[in-house]
């Protein structure tokens, strides 16, 4: 079979699955539509059309876990195509559909793709400033987004400090929500932009009993991070 024939067959399989799914939906059989689309996705995993339709049907039928999984898969495909805005939307949707989902890997993938100049460098021997902290690690092994996800899920008050030879930044949390940041003389949103650019060194999180004044306004941590990555990309261009 020639390459052209193979490609034609692939497109034909996708279109056939989409048509079958539409017929099942028309005749009020959404579970059969979902099953048909999932079977087709197993064979054509890189098809945006199939995954988008499966996402739509699952979300419409309140199959939120499957819809969220498709959002994550779609985000990865869109990142590969450098369609960062759509990847941004799918990551947000995944989090909205299922709050338990950890989208840190997707956020890190967008950061690496948008800003390839920000490469993590392993710390030779991580040195932590405090002996008593709730969470700590090497930024080359655990991204700052993973750390933020843990703090958000645990709904903690406290300060996340990121340090390396060149920079030190802090992010403040109230009940797991980012409310302020500071780095290199900047605070608030501009401070957070500089914090996100710290990809090497160490991080430490110290719990605090009190809440902090809110200097960063965002609907969610995920929205804030994705919007910040977009701004950094625009500044780099």
C-alpha positions in Angstrom: 0.0 0.0 0.0 1.4 3.4 -0.9 1.8 6.2 1.6 -1.1 8.1 -0.1 -3.4 5.1 0.2 -2.4 4.6 3.8 -3.2 8.2 4.6 -6.5 8.0 2.8 -7.4 4.9 4.8 -6.5 6.7 8.0 -8.7 9.7 7.2 -11.5 7.4 6.1 -11.4 5.6 9.5 -11.5 8.8 11.4 -14.4 10.2 9.3 -16.3 6.9 9.6 -16.0 6.9 13.4 -17.1 10.5 13.6 -20.1 9.7 11.3 -21.0 6.7 13.4 -20.8 8.7 16.6 -23.1 11.4 15.2 -25.7 8.7 14.2 -25.5 7.3 17.8 -26.0 10.7 19.2 -28.9 11.4 16.9 -30.7 8.2 18.0 -30.1 9.0 21.7 -27.3 6.4 22.3 -24.4 8.5 23.7 -22.7 5.6 25.4 -22.4 3.8 22.1 -21.1 7.0 20.6 -18.4 7.3 23.3 -17.5 3.6 22.9 -17.1 4.1 19.1 -15.0 7.2 19.5 -12.8 5.6 22.2 -12.2 2.6 20.0 -11.2 4.8 17.1 -8.9 6.9 19.3 -7.0 3.7 20.3 -6.0 3.3 16.6 -5.8 7.0 15.7 -4.5 8.5 18.9 -3.1 11.7 17.2 -6.3 12.6 15.6 -7.5 16.0 16.9 -10.9 15.6 15.4 -11.6 12.3 17.2 -10.3 13.5 20.6 -12.1 16.8 20.3 -15.4 15.1 19.5 -14.9 12.5 22.3 -14.2 15.4 24.7 -17.3 17.2 23.7 -19.6 14.1 24.0 -18.1 13.0 27.3 -18.4 16.5 28.8 -22.0 16.8 27.5 -22.9 13.4 29.1 -21.2 14.3 32.4 -18.4 11.8 31.9 -16.0 14.3 33.4 -13.1 12.0 34.1 -12.9 10.9 30.5 -13.5 14.4 29.2 -10.6 15.6 31.4 -8.3 12.9 30.2 -9.0 13.9 26.6 -8.3 17.5 27.4 -4.8 16.5 28.7 -4.1 14.4 25.6 -5.3 17.3 23.4 -3.1 19.8 25.3 -0.1 17.7 24.5 -1.0 17.4 20.8 -1.5 21.2 20.6 1.8 21.9 22.3 3.5 19.8 19.7 1.8 21.9 17.0 2.9 25.1 18.8 -0.8 26.0 19.2 -0.2 27.2 22.8 -3.5 29.1 23.1 -5.6 26.0 22.5 -3.3 24.0 24.7 -3.9 26.6 27.4 -7.7 26.3 27.0 -7.6 22.5 27.2 -5.5 22.5 30.4 -7.9 24.9 32.0 -10.8 22.8 31.0 -9.2 19.6 32.3 -8.7 21.3 35.7 -12.3 22.6 35.7 -13.7 19.2 34.9 -11.7 17.3 37.5 -10.0 19.3 40.3 -8.0 16.2 41.3 -6.0 16.2 38.0 -2.4 17.4 38.2 -1.7 19.5 35.2 1.8 20.5 36.3 3.4 18.4 33.5 1.3 20.3 30.9 2.3 23.6 32.4 5.9 22.7 32.4 5.6 21.5 28.8 4.1 24.8 27.7 6.9 26.7 29.6 9.6 24.6 27.8 8.0 25.1 24.4 7.3 28.8 24.9 10.6 29.5 26.5 13.3 27.0 25.5 15.9 29.3 26.9 14.7 28.5 30.4 16.3 25.1 30.8 16.3 23.4 34.2 19.9 22.8 35.5 20.3 20.3 38.3 21.7 21.6 41.5 25.1 19.9 42.4 24.2 19.7 46.1 20.9 21.3 47.0 21.3 23.5 50.1 18.1 24.5 51.9 18.0 27.7 54.0 15.7 26.4 56.7 15.8 23.2 58.6 12.1 23.1 59.3 9.8 23.3 56.2 6.7 21.6 54.9 7.9 21.0 51.3 11.3 21.3 49.6 13.2 20.0 46.6 15.4 20.6 43.6 13.7 22.6 40.8 15.4 20.5 38.1 13.8 17.4 39.4 10.4 18.8 40.6 9.0 21.8 38.7 7.7 24.8 40.6 4.3 24.0 39.1 4.3 20.6 40.9 5.1 22.3 44.1 2.3 24.9 43.6 -0.1 22.1 42.8 0.7 20.3 46.1 0.2 23.6 48.0 -3.1 24.3 46.2 -4.5 20.8 46.8 -3.6 21.0 50.5 -5.1 24.5 50.8 -2.1 25.8 52.7 -1.2 29.3 53.9 2.5 30.0 53.5 5.5 31.2 51.5 7.2 29.3 48.7 10.8 30.4 48.3 12.8 29.7 45.2 16.6 30.2 45.3 19.6 29.8 43.1 22.9 31.7 42.7 21.4 34.5 40.6 17.8 34.9 42.0 15.6 34.4 44.9 11.8 34.7 44.6 8.8 34.1 46.9 5.2 33.2 46.2 2.6 33.7 49.0 -0.5 31.5 49.3 -3.7 31.9 51.2 -5.6 28.7 51.4 -3.6 27.3 48.5 -4.4 30.3 46.3 -1.5 32.5 45.0 -2.0 36.0 46.3 1.4 37.7 46.0 4.9 37.2 44.7 8.3 39.0 44.7 11.5 38.6 42.9 14.4 40.8 41.8 12.8 44.0 43.2 9.4 43.3 41.6 6.2 42.3 43.4 2.7 41.2 42.5 2.1 40.1 38.9 5.6 41.3 37.7 7.2 39.5 40.6 5.4 36.3 39.7 6.6 36.6 36.1 10.2 36.6 37.3 9.5 33.7 39.7 8.2 31.6 36.8 11.5 32.1 35.0 13.5 30.4 37.9 14.0 26.9 36.6 17.1 25.8 38.6 18.1 25.8 42.2 15.9 24.8 45.1 12.5 25.5 46.6 11.2 25.5 50.1 7.6 26.0 51.4 7.1 27.3 54.9 3.6 27.2 56.4 2.3 30.3 58.2 -0.7 30.8 60.5 -1.8 34.1 59.0 -3.1 35.1 55.6 -1.4 37.6 53.3 -2.7 40.8 51.6 -4.0 39.9 48.1 -1.8 41.7 45.5 -2.4 39.2 42.7 -5.9 38.9 41.4 -6.6 35.7 39.4 -9.6 33.4 39.0 -7.3 30.4 39.7 -3.7 29.4 40.1 -3.9 27.6 36.7 -5.2 30.7 35.0 -2.5 32.9 36.5 0.3 30.5 35.5 -0.9 30.1 31.9 -1.5 33.8 31.5 1.9 34.5 32.9 3.6 32.0 30.4 1.7 33.7 27.6 3.0 37.1 28.7 6.6 35.9 29.0 6.3 34.4 25.5 5.1 37.7 24.1 7.9 39.6 25.8 10.5 37.2 24.3 9.2 37.7 20.7 
